[in-house]
Amino acid sequence: MSGALRIGMDIGGSKTEAVALDEAGRVVATTRLHTTGGAAGVLDTASSAIAALARETGRATHEFAAVGIGIPGQIDRAAGVVKHAYNIGIDHLPLAARLAERTGLDISLDNDVTAAAIGAAHLMELRGTLAYLNLGTGLSAGLVVDGSPLRGAHGVTGEIGHLPVDPLGRPCPCGQRGCLETVASGSALRTFWPAGGDHPGRVLLSAVDAGDPDAAAAFGHLVRGAASCVRLLVLAMDPHTVVIGGGLRLLGPRLIDGIRATLDTWAADSPFLSELELSGRVQVLAADSPAAAVGAALAGAD
C-alpha cells in the first residue's frame, strides 16, 4: 500500500466508525469503536480510532495526510470547535486543536449529516444536486451541489427537523411545536409509541404485524412525515436525488415503499407535484455504508 492515506471519522452517540482512504478515494481500512461520551471520552475514542487504523495499515500515526471528522452538533469549521452535541455529552469542545495536540495531524470537523451527504454522493456516484435525508434519533438533511456541500452562514443548513409544519402540533425540545422531527424520527416513535422502549425502530414492524394499533399509528406518522421531508427538500432545492439515510432506513422496504406510495398519492392529486417525479428521486443508502466517515475524509481534503 503506497501513497498518502487520509482518515475519515464518524463519531456518533453509540459508535465511532473510521476509515482510511487512498488518494483515489477508495476505502482501504475500516475500524469501529464504542463512543465514550464527554469531552475526554470523545478525544480518547478518536485517538483510539486513529491508532487502530495505523495498526491496520502498517503505518505510523504521523504518516497519515490528515483527519476529517463528522460529528453531531453545531460545527465551527474555521475554529475546529463542536458545540451543543448533547447526545455525546459535549457542550463546547475545541476538538480539532485538542486532537492535533495528541496526534500531530491536521484535523478538520464537519457536521455528521453534511459529511454523510458528501460520502453518499461519492460512494453512490451521484452527480448534480443531492439531498441526504437523515432519519435517525433526530431529523436533518445534508445538501451537496456538484460535489460541494452547502453549510450556510451559521452551519445549520439542512435543519429541516425544526420546521414547525406538522398539524399535530406536538412540542419539540427546540421550543417550537409541530416540528417535523416530532413525527419523523426515532425520538418521535418513542413519543407516539412508548411501549417500544428506547429503541422502538428495532421492534416496530413486528408490533405492527402483531396488531398493535399504537405501533401502526406511529409507523403511519413516520411514513407521512418522511414523505413530507422528501417533498420539502424537492420543493426547496429541486435535487436530482434524495438519499434516505439514518438508522430508521433499516426498517427496510416497508418504510421506503410507504414513502414512495405516499408521494405518488400526493402527486395523483396535484398536477404540479405530478410533474416533479417525487418518488422517482428517492434512493436509499446501503445498510453497511460508511458514508459519513468517507465524507468526513473528503471534506477534510478540501
C-alpha positions in Angstrom: 0.0 0.0 0.0 1.7 3.2 -1.2 0.7 6.9 -1.3 -0.8 9.2 1.3 -3.8 7.9 3.3 -6.4 10.2 4.7 -8.6 9.3 7.7 -12.3 10.0 7.9 -14.2 9.5 11.1 -17.9 9.4 12.0 -18.4 10.0 15.8 -21.9 9.0 16.8 -23.8 8.7 20.1 -23.1 5.0 20.4 -20.4 4.1 17.9 -17.5 5.6 16.0 -16.6 4.4 12.6 -13.3 5.4 11.0 -11.9 4.7 7.5 -8.6 5.2 5.7 -8.9 6.5 2.2 -6.3 6.3 -0.5 -5.6 9.1 -3.0 -8.3 7.8 -5.3 -10.9 8.0 -2.6 -11.1 4.2 -2.0 -11.6 2.8 1.4 -8.6 0.6 2.3 -9.2 0.1 6.0 -12.0 0.4 8.5 -12.5 0.3 12.3 -15.5 0.6 14.6 -15.3 1.5 18.3 -17.8 2.3 21.0 -18.1 6.0 21.6 -17.2 7.2 25.1 -19.1 10.3 25.9 -17.9 13.6 27.3 -15.0 15.8 26.0 -12.3 13.5 27.4 -14.1 10.4 26.2 -14.6 11.7 22.6 -10.9 12.6 22.4 -9.9 9.2 23.7 -12.2 7.5 21.2 -10.9 9.5 18.3 -7.3 8.8 19.3 -8.0 5.1 19.6 -9.6 5.0 16.1 -6.6 6.7 14.6 -4.3 4.2 16.4 -6.4 1.3 15.2 -6.1 2.4 11.5 -2.4 2.9 11.9 -2.1 -0.7 13.1 -4.3 -2.0 10.3 -2.5 -0.1 7.5 1.0 -0.7 8.9 1.8 3.0 9.2 2.9 5.3 11.9 0.3 7.9 13.0 2.3 10.8 11.6 2.3 9.2 8.1 -1.4 9.9 7.6 -2.1 13.0 5.5 -4.9 14.4 7.7 -8.1 13.5 9.6 -11.6 14.7 8.8 -14.3 14.1 11.5 -18.0 14.1 11.1 -19.8 14.8 14.4 -23.3 15.9 15.5 -23.9 19.4 16.9 -23.1 22.9 15.7 -19.7 23.0 14.0 -17.4 25.9 13.6 -15.1 24.6 10.9 -12.8 27.5 10.9 -12.1 27.2 14.7 -12.4 23.4 14.8 -15.0 23.6 17.6 -18.1 21.4 18.1 -20.9 22.8 20.3 -24.2 21.5 21.6 -23.5 17.9 20.7 -25.6 16.8 23.7 -26.1 13.2 22.7 -22.4 12.6 23.1 -22.0 14.8 26.2 -20.4 17.8 24.6 -21.4 21.4 25.2 -18.2 23.1 23.8 -15.1 21.3 22.6 -12.2 22.6 20.5 -11.8 19.1 19.1 -9.5 19.8 16.2 -6.9 21.6 18.3 -7.0 19.0 21.1 -6.8 16.0 18.8 -4.0 17.7 16.8 -2.0 18.1 20.1 -2.3 14.4 20.7 -1.6 13.1 17.2 0.4 15.8 15.4 -2.1 15.5 12.5 -4.1 18.2 10.7 -7.7 17.8 11.9 -10.9 19.2 10.3 -14.5 19.0 11.5 -17.9 18.8 9.8 -21.4 18.2 10.8 -22.1 14.4 10.6 -25.1 14.7 8.3 -23.2 17.0 5.9 -20.4 14.5 5.9 -22.8 11.7 5.1 -24.2 13.7 2.2 -20.7 14.1 0.8 -19.9 10.5 1.3 -23.2 9.3 -0.2 -22.6 11.3 -3.4 -19.1 9.8 -3.7 -19.9 6.2 -2.9 -23.1 6.1 -4.9 -21.5 8.0 -7.8 -24.3 10.6 -7.8 -24.0 13.8 -9.8 -25.8 17.1 -9.7 -27.7 18.2 -6.6 -28.2 15.7 -3.8 -30.3 16.0 -0.7 -29.4 13.5 2.1 -32.3 12.9 4.5 -31.1 11.5 7.8 -33.9 9.6 9.6 -32.4 8.8 12.9 -32.9 9.7 16.6 -33.4 13.2 15.2 -34.1 14.5 11.8 -31.9 16.6 9.5 -30.6 16.9 6.0 -27.4 17.4 4.2 -27.1 19.1 0.8 -24.4 18.7 -1.9 -24.3 20.5 -5.2 -21.9 19.2 -7.9 -19.8 17.7 -5.2 -19.7 20.7 -2.9 -21.6 20.8 0.4 -23.9 23.6 1.4 -23.2 24.6 5.0 -24.8 28.1 5.2 -23.9 31.2 7.1 -24.1 29.6 10.6 -23.6 25.9 9.9 -27.3 25.0 10.3 -28.2 24.3 6.7 -30.4 21.3 6.5 -32.0 21.5 9.9 -35.4 20.7 8.5 -36.4 18.8 11.6 -37.2 22.1 13.3 -39.5 23.4 10.6 -42.9 23.7 12.5 -45.2 22.5 9.8 -47.0 19.4 11.3 -50.7 20.0 12.2 -50.4 17.6 15.2 -48.6 20.5 16.9 -46.6 18.3 19.3 -44.0 20.1 21.5 -40.4 19.9 20.3 -37.3 20.2 22.5 -36.2 23.2 20.4 -39.1 25.2 22.0 -41.4 25.1 19.0 -44.5 23.0 18.3 -45.2 20.8 15.3 -41.7 20.4 14.1 -41.1 17.7 11.5 -38.8 15.9 14.0 -41.8 15.3 16.2 -43.2 12.9 13.7 -40.3 11.6 11.5 -37.6 10.5 13.9 -36.7 7.8 16.5 -37.5 10.3 19.2 -40.9 10.8 17.7 -41.5 7.0 17.7 -40.8 6.9 21.4 -43.3 9.6 22.0 -46.1 8.1 19.8 -45.3 4.5 20.9 -43.7 4.4 24.4 -44.2 0.7 24.5 -41.4 0.3 22.0 -38.8 1.3 24.6 -35.6 3.1 24.0 -35.1 1.7 20.5 -38.6 1.4 19.0 -37.4 1.1 15.5 -36.0 -2.4 16.2 -39.4 -3.8 17.2 -41.8 -1.5 15.4 -42.7 -3.6 12.4 -43.1 -6.8 14.4 -45.6 -4.9 16.7 -47.5 -3.6 13.7 -47.7 -7.2 12.3 -49.0 -8.4 15.7 -51.9 -5.9 15.5 -50.7 -3.2 17.9 -52.8 -0.1 16.9 -50.4 2.4 18.6 -47.4 0.9 16.7 -49.4 1.1 13.4 -50.3 4.7 14.1 -46.7 5.6 14.9 -45.5 3.9 11.7 -48.1 5.8 9.7 -46.9 9.1 11.2 -43.3 8.2 10.4 -44.1 7.3 6.7 -46.1 10.5 6.2 -43.5 12.7 8.0 -40.6 11.2 6.0 -42.6 11.7 2.8 -43.2 15.3 3.8 -39.5 15.8 4.2 -38.8 14.5 0.7 -41.5 16.8 -0.7 -40.0 19.7 1.2 -36.5 19.0 0.0 -37.6 18.7 -3.6 -39.6 22.0 -3.5 -36.7 23.8 -1.7 -33.7 22.5 -3.6 -35.0 20.6 -6.6 -32.3 17.9 -6.1 -31.7 15.2 -8.7 -31.6 12.6 -5.9 -32.9 12.4 -2.4 -30.9 9.7 -0.5 -32.5 8.4 2.7 -30.0 7.5 5.4 -30.0 7.2 9.2 -30.9 4.3 11.4 -34.6 4.2 10.6 -33.9 3.4 7.0 -33.1 -0.1 8.3 -36.8 -0.6 8.6 -36.4 -1.5 5.0 -38.7 -1.8 2.0 -41.9 -1.2 4.0 -40.8 2.2 5.1 -39.3 3.2 1.7 -42.2 1.8 -0.3 -44.6 3.6 2.0 -42.7 6.9 1.5 -42.8 6.4 -2.3 -46.5 5.4 -2.3 -47.4 8.5 -0.2 -45.5 10.7 -2.6 -47.4 9.1 -5.5 -50.7 9.6 -3.8 -50.0 13.3 -3.3 -48.8 13.6 -6.9 -52.0 12.0 -8.2 -54.0 14.8 -6.5 -51.8 17.6 -7.7 -50.9 18.3 -11.4 -48.0 20.4 -10.0 -46.5 17.6 -7.9 -47.1 15.1 -10.6 -44.6 16.9 -12.8 -41.9 16.6 -10.2 -41.4 12.8 -10.1 -41.0 12.9 -6.4 -40.9 9.2 -5.7 -38.5 8.6 -8.6 -35.9 10.7 -6.9 -35.7 8.6 -3.8 -32.8 6.3 -3.2 -31.6 4.5 0.0 -28.1 4.4 1.5 -26.8 0.9 1.7 -27.1 -0.6 5.2 -23.4 -1.1 5.7 -22.3 2.2 4.0 -19.5 4.2 5.8 -20.8 7.3 4.0 -20.3 9.8 6.9 -16.7 8.6 7.6 -15.9 8.7 3.9 -17.5 12.1 3.5 -15.6 13.5 6.5 -12.3 12.4 4.9 -13.2 14.0 1.6 -14.4 17.2 3.3 -11.1 17.3 5.2 -9.2 17.1 1.8 -11.0 20.3 0.8 
